[in-house]
Amino acid sequence: MRIPSFVKENVLLAPHTSWNVGGPARWLAEPTINEVRELVLWASNYSIPTYFMGRGSNVLVNDSGLNGLVILTSKSMTELRREGDIVVADSGVSLPKLSQFAAREGFKGFEFLIGIPGTVGGAIVMNAGLTVFKPREMTSIVKDFDVLNPDGNIETLTMADVKAGYRYTDLLNRQSLVLRARFRLEEEEEPSKIRRVTLEHLNERKRKQPLKLPTAGSTFKSPPGNKSAGWYIEQAKLKGTQIGDVRVSLLHANWIENLGKGSSEDVCKLIDYIQKTVESRMGVELEPEICYLD
Ligand SMILES: Cc1cc2nc3c(=O)[nH]c(=O)nc-3n(C[C@H](O)[C@H](O)[C@H](O)COP(=O)(O)OP(=O)(O)OC[C@H]3O[C@@H](n4cnc5c(N)ncnc54)[C@H](O)[C@@H]3O)c2cc1C
């Protein structure tokens, strides 16, 4: 088998995730947009399982690693530009960078992205957003996006072409890579007002979220009803619960912190413990928001 020259072997994935856990990828590549089609066809040709990662801020990678090809977008697919009233962003562009870009161009509506440490591709697939403070999600700003299918074809889709809901799209079940996206610049605003709203978002996060230790943000989706997952976990008296070297944050009960030497197994065990305890004490089933890569 001829391995493309830019593909690396046995690369530890933990440093590529915000939880800082997970074993090695058999192969890892950070292709440019021009290289990625050849890479996907190579993997399809040899029936190599393929995984996509942006900034790894919503994934839990198995400790034993991934016996396949990981395509990482966050460093090599990062072009961002304005074309008239549209912003074009490659899938690896970081959300804070997109937020700041729209603000500089004098358009509001992107402020909510400032504190979400993911990429455009990961955020589209997850329909990332905010439910509290000033609710908004990707569906409200994406015009359309290109995906590369495993057969090498490129398709342009809108959010209406996919099933999208709360922190979910059915792209999660497809083997398609988001390549780039176009965003509408609709609502012009005074730059000082955009800066103020952006700062409010950041301050709100600093106040409520444990940002000093590795986490993946919210671990569980909010269940139906008006109470958050964090509220149920706190009511079940689980704040501070520790398994191995990971613990339920003392500041925000829906966040699991890696205290330093935590493993993917520790996180899985703690997730399982939280789900069982919340169900038995509160009668509520919590569904993980994070994506398992295994
Ligand atoms: C401190 C912190 C705060 C957070 N706050 C929020 C928040 O307010 N709101 C929110 O919604 N989320 C939040 N998150 C979670 C996370 O940042 C988002 O879900 C983000 O959109 C994930 O982007 P990513 O690039 O890191 O994706 P990854 O974690 O790398 O991947 C997530 C999923 O998307 C897939 N994927 C990634 N890139 C592509 C691509 N180009 N094509 C196809 N599939 C792809 C992966 O295979 C995986 O299934 C937070 C996380 C942290 C650590």
PDBQT file of the ligand as one rigid body, heavy atoms in Angstrom, charges set to zero:
ROOT
HETATM    1  C1  LIG A 301     -14.548  25.299  26.882  1.00  0.00    +0.000 C 
HETATM    2  C2  LIG A 301     -15.581  24.766  25.900  1.00  0.00    +0.000 A 
HETATM    3  C3  LIG A 301     -16.751  25.493  25.677  1.00  0.00    +0.000 A 
HETATM    4  C4  LIG A 301     -17.714  25.031  24.766  1.00  0.00    +0.000 A 
HETATM    5  N1  LIG A 301     -18.855  25.749  24.580  1.00  0.00    +0.000 NA
HETATM    6  C5  LIG A 301     -19.771  25.323  23.680  1.00  0.00    +0.000 A 
HETATM    7  C6  LIG A 301     -20.973  26.067  23.439  1.00  0.00    +0.000 A 
HETATM    8  O1  LIG A 301     -21.222  27.107  24.024  1.00  0.00    +0.000 OA
HETATM    9  N2  LIG A 301     -21.846  25.601  22.520  1.00  0.00    +0.000 N 
HETATM   10  C7  LIG A 301     -21.619  24.450  21.812  1.00  0.00    +0.000 A 
HETATM   11  O2  LIG A 301     -22.450  24.079  20.969  1.00  0.00    +0.000 OA
HETATM   12  N3  LIG A 301     -20.506  23.711  22.033  1.00  0.00    +0.000 NA
HETATM   13  C8  LIG A 301     -19.580  24.122  22.928  1.00  0.00    +0.000 A 
HETATM   14  N4  LIG A 301     -18.440  23.374  23.138  1.00  0.00    +0.000 N 
HETATM   15  C9  LIG A 301     -18.245  22.118  22.392  1.00  0.00    +0.000 C 
HETATM   16  C10 LIG A 301     -17.472  22.280  21.057  1.00  0.00    +0.000 C 
HETATM   17  O3  LIG A 301     -16.564  23.378  21.109  1.00  0.00    +0.000 OA
HETATM   18  C11 LIG A 301     -18.402  22.460  19.858  1.00  0.00    +0.000 C 
HETATM   19  O4  LIG A 301     -19.276  21.360  19.703  1.00  0.00    +0.000 OA
HETATM   20  C12 LIG A 301     -17.614  22.652  18.555  1.00  0.00    +0.000 C 
HETATM   21  O5  LIG A 301     -18.500  22.986  17.529  1.00  0.00    +0.000 OA
HETATM   22  C13 LIG A 301     -16.837  21.403  18.150  1.00  0.00    +0.000 C 
HETATM   23  O6  LIG A 301     -15.946  21.788  17.105  1.00  0.00    +0.000 OA
HETATM   24  P1  LIG A 301     -14.574  20.990  16.867  1.00  0.00    +0.000 P 
HETATM   25  O7  LIG A 301     -13.948  21.552  15.662  1.00  0.00    +0.000 OA
HETATM   26  O8  LIG A 301     -13.756  20.997  18.098  1.00  0.00    +0.000 OA
HETATM   27  O9  LIG A 301     -15.148  19.556  16.585  1.00  0.00    +0.000 OA
HETATM   28  P2  LIG A 301     -14.551  18.132  17.065  1.00  0.00    +0.000 P 
HETATM   29  O10 LIG A 301     -14.680  18.070  18.533  1.00  0.00    +0.000 OA
HETATM   30  O11 LIG A 301     -13.196  17.963  16.497  1.00  0.00    +0.000 OA
HETATM   31  O12 LIG A 301     -15.570  17.176  16.374  1.00  0.00    +0.000 OA
HETATM   32  C14 LIG A 301     -16.930  17.146  16.758  1.00  0.00    +0.000 C 
HETATM   33  C15 LIG A 301     -17.704  16.260  15.776  1.00  0.00    +0.000 C 
HETATM   34  O13 LIG A 301     -17.675  16.858  14.490  1.00  0.00    +0.000 OA
HETATM   35  C16 LIG A 301     -17.039  15.998  13.532  1.00  0.00    +0.000 C 
HETATM   36  N5  LIG A 301     -16.260  16.880  12.652  1.00  0.00    +0.000 N 
HETATM   37  C17 LIG A 301     -15.306  17.792  13.017  1.00  0.00    +0.000 A 
HETATM   38  N6  LIG A 301     -14.888  18.467  11.933  1.00  0.00    +0.000 NA
HETATM   39  C18 LIG A 301     -15.573  17.971  10.865  1.00  0.00    +0.000 A 
HETATM   40  C19 LIG A 301     -15.589  18.249   9.479  1.00  0.00    +0.000 A 
HETATM   41  N7  LIG A 301     -14.812  19.201   8.928  1.00  0.00    +0.000 N 
HETATM   42  N8  LIG A 301     -16.429  17.534   8.670  1.00  0.00    +0.000 NA
HETATM   43  C20 LIG A 301     -17.233  16.585   9.191  1.00  0.00    +0.000 A 
HETATM   44  N9  LIG A 301     -17.257  16.263  10.495  1.00  0.00    +0.000 NA
HETATM   45  C21 LIG A 301     -16.444  16.957  11.321  1.00  0.00    +0.000 A 
HETATM   46  C22 LIG A 301     -16.187  15.036  14.356  1.00  0.00    +0.000 C 
HETATM   47  O14 LIG A 301     -15.974  13.822  13.672  1.00  0.00    +0.000 OA
HETATM   48  C23 LIG A 301     -17.066  14.866  15.593  1.00  0.00    +0.000 C 
HETATM   49  O15 LIG A 301     -18.107  13.957  15.327  1.00  0.00    +0.000 OA
HETATM   50  C24 LIG A 301     -17.485  23.809  24.068  1.00  0.00    +0.000 A 
HETATM   51  C25 LIG A 301     -16.299  23.088  24.306  1.00  0.00    +0.000 A 
HETATM   52  C26 LIG A 301     -15.361  23.553  25.204  1.00  0.00    +0.000 A 
HETATM   53  C27 LIG A 301     -14.098  22.764  25.423  1.00  0.00    +0.000 C 
ENDROOT
TORSDOF 0
